[in-house]
Amino acid sequence: MAEDIGEMAPALGKQIREAIPFSQKGIAQTNELFDGQLEMLRVLGDIFQTDNEVLKTFLRKEKGPGLCQQCIDFATAHEARLIEGLCLPHAAPIFLTMLDAVRNMARHGMEVAHLLMVEHR
């Protein structure tokens, strides 16, 4: 998960250096994804502290898949914004890099929860 966060750094650095804006919708979606990822990380922290099977199931079957689906949905919406001219072409790779990183982090979080399940010990 740390590697996925690190993969966002060059793209975000470029966005900052070159002052590449996101559309309002892109900003809202990015914030929503980061909030979802933060919730996943908090749930993982709770799992490590409590070894709660309900939280593991929630992460594996609800939160993780939901976050992955959001990434797919946002990528589709982003494509529509790009076609409509609402998104700058040079912002597209940055946004897509963030979507990929969040989706990968969600997958890794689900895998950690899976590995910690009682039946896999």
C-alpha positions as CSV (number, residue, x, y, z in Angstrom):
1,M,0.0,0.0,0.0
2,A,2.9,2.3,0.7
3,E,4.2,1.7,-2.8
4,D,0.9,2.7,-4.2
5,I,0.9,5.9,-2.2
6,G,4.5,6.5,-3.5
7,E,3.4,6.0,-7.1
8,M,1.1,9.0,-6.7
9,A,3.9,11.3,-5.7
10,P,5.4,12.0,-9.1
11,A,2.1,12.6,-10.7
12,L,1.0,14.9,-7.9
13,G,4.4,16.7,-7.9
14,K,3.9,17.4,-11.6
15,Q,0.4,18.7,-11.0
16,I,1.7,21.1,-8.4
17,R,4.8,22.2,-10.3
18,E,2.9,22.8,-13.6
19,A,-0.3,24.1,-11.9
20,I,-2.4,21.5,-13.7
21,P,-6.0,21.9,-12.5
22,F,-8.7,19.3,-12.1
23,S,-12.3,20.0,-12.9
24,Q,-14.6,20.6,-10.0
25,K,-16.0,17.1,-10.5
26,G,-12.5,15.6,-10.6
27,I,-11.6,17.4,-7.3
28,A,-14.8,16.1,-5.7
29,Q,-14.2,12.6,-6.9
30,T,-10.5,12.7,-5.8
31,N,-11.6,13.9,-2.3
32,E,-14.2,11.1,-2.1
33,L,-11.7,8.4,-3.0
34,F,-9.2,9.7,-0.5
35,D,-11.9,9.7,2.2
36,G,-12.8,6.2,1.3
37,Q,-9.1,5.1,1.4
38,L,-8.7,6.8,4.7
39,E,-11.7,4.9,6.1
40,M,-10.1,1.6,4.8
41,L,-6.9,2.4,6.5
42,R,-8.7,3.2,9.8
43,V,-10.6,-0.1,9.5
44,L,-7.3,-2.0,8.9
45,G,-5.9,-0.3,12.0
46,D,-8.9,-1.4,14.0
47,I,-8.5,-5.0,12.6
48,F,-4.9,-5.1,13.8
49,Q,-5.9,-3.9,17.2
50,T,-9.1,-6.0,17.7
51,D,-8.8,-9.0,15.2
52,N,-12.5,-8.4,14.6
53,E,-13.9,-10.8,12.0
54,V,-16.8,-8.5,11.2
55,L,-14.5,-5.7,10.3
56,K,-12.4,-8.1,8.1
57,T,-15.6,-9.2,6.3
58,F,-16.7,-5.5,5.9
59,L,-13.4,-4.6,4.4
60,R,-13.3,-7.6,2.0
61,K,-16.9,-7.7,0.9
62,E,-18.1,-4.1,1.2
63,K,-15.7,-1.3,1.6
64,G,-12.9,-2.6,-0.6
65,P,-15.1,-3.7,-3.5
66,G,-17.1,-0.5,-3.2
67,L,-13.9,1.6,-3.4
68,C,-12.7,-0.4,-6.4
69,Q,-16.0,0.1,-8.2
70,Q,-15.9,3.8,-7.5
71,C,-12.5,4.0,-9.2
72,I,-13.9,2.3,-12.3
73,D,-17.0,4.5,-12.2
74,F,-14.9,7.7,-11.8
75,A,-12.6,6.6,-14.7
76,T,-15.7,6.2,-16.9
77,A,-17.0,9.6,-15.8
78,H,-13.6,11.1,-16.4
79,E,-13.5,9.8,-19.9
80,A,-16.9,11.5,-20.6
81,R,-15.5,14.8,-19.1
82,L,-12.4,14.5,-21.3
83,I,-14.6,14.0,-24.4
84,E,-16.8,16.9,-23.5
85,G,-13.8,19.1,-23.0
86,L,-14.4,19.6,-19.3
87,C,-11.1,18.0,-18.4
88,L,-7.7,19.2,-19.6
89,P,-5.9,16.4,-21.6
90,H,-2.7,16.9,-19.5
91,A,-4.7,16.4,-16.3
92,A,-6.0,13.0,-17.4
93,P,-2.8,10.9,-16.7
94,I,-2.6,12.5,-13.2
95,F,-6.2,11.7,-12.4
96,L,-5.9,8.2,-13.8
97,T,-2.7,7.5,-11.8
98,M,-4.5,8.5,-8.6
99,L,-7.5,6.2,-9.5
100,D,-5.1,3.3,-10.2
101,A,-3.2,3.8,-6.9
102,V,-6.4,4.0,-4.8
103,R,-7.8,0.9,-6.6
104,N,-4.6,-1.0,-5.9
105,M,-4.5,0.1,-2.3
106,A,-8.1,-1.1,-1.9
107,R,-7.2,-4.4,-3.4
108,H,-4.2,-4.8,-1.1
109,G,-6.4,-3.9,1.9
110,M,-8.9,-6.5,1.0
111,E,-6.1,-9.1,0.6
112,V,-4.7,-8.2,4.1
113,A,-8.2,-8.7,5.6
114,H,-8.5,-12.0,3.7
115,L,-5.1,-13.2,5.0
116,L,-6.1,-12.3,8.6
117,M,-9.4,-14.2,8.5
118,V,-9.6,-17.0,11.0
119,E,-10.1,-19.7,8.3
120,H,-6.7,-18.8,6.8
121,R,-4.6,-19.0,9.8
